Amino acid sequence: MAGMMLLGPVVFRDFEVPGQVSWGGAQRVSVHALPGGRRVIDAMGRDDAPILWEGVFSGEDAAMRARLLDLMRADGGVWPLTWGGFFYSVVIQAFQVRYERATWMPYRIVCAVLRDEIEGVVADAVSLLRAVAADLLAVDQGGIGQVGGDVTAAQAALAAPGAGVLGGAGYGAARLGVGGVRAAVEGAVEAAGTAIGAAGFGGFAALRAAGAAAEDLAQGGRALGFARRADVTLGNAGS
């Protein structure tokens, strides 16, 4: 069920609330075929499909409520549409009602999308998560010790709903995961520095150990920069 659903002044109730809502769309693309079978694809922007659903007006005021939506369709105005975590500005593109009896009128409605009102918030979260994920990948590729395992857990936490939005359901776990990666890299860098001092320079074996620790320290230093940036970026997530 769609839960509470509103379209302009109409709050859908009882059998009017749809069991499912169809939404989504496509990405307009321009495909360029190159010699050898290669392709270049240019993304031209979102192309939202109409939002549509079905339900039944019931009760003594079924006809009145159906007529109200039909008048909204005829008016051609822009109306706010909300359900669940969705919020769109739409125009009623089609509204069809089948009169079966005075208290039972199945309907179907199609709404053309003018604008996704939470697109900006979601886009910001997606952009933020993409930046954090890229830094974690750099940590994984240039990390030392067991940092890779920590990165995998943090990457999984970033995939949870709300991970990139302050106060979102998955935000706390994502912060914990990314913070854990930063702490692990900092610990590995500190351990590499300690290993250099402990190796000393008393012989070939000691020099080889010191060289390996120095290499670990260099890799860890690079990884630490990415880990700290990922942590700070996620910490700056907006609500």
Secondary structure, DSSP 8 states (H G I E B T S, - for coil): ---SEEETTEE--GGGS-S--B--EEEEEEEEE-GGG-EEEEEEEEEE--EEEEEEEESTTHHHHHHHHHHHHHHT-EEEEEETTEEEEEEEEEEEE--SBTTEEEEEEEEEEEEETTHHHHHHHHHHHHHHHHHHHHHHHH--TTHHHHHHHHHHHHTSTTTTSTT-TTHHHHHHHHHHHHHHHHHHHHHHHHHHHHHTTSSHHHHHHHHHHHHHHHHHHHHHHHHHHHHHHHHT---
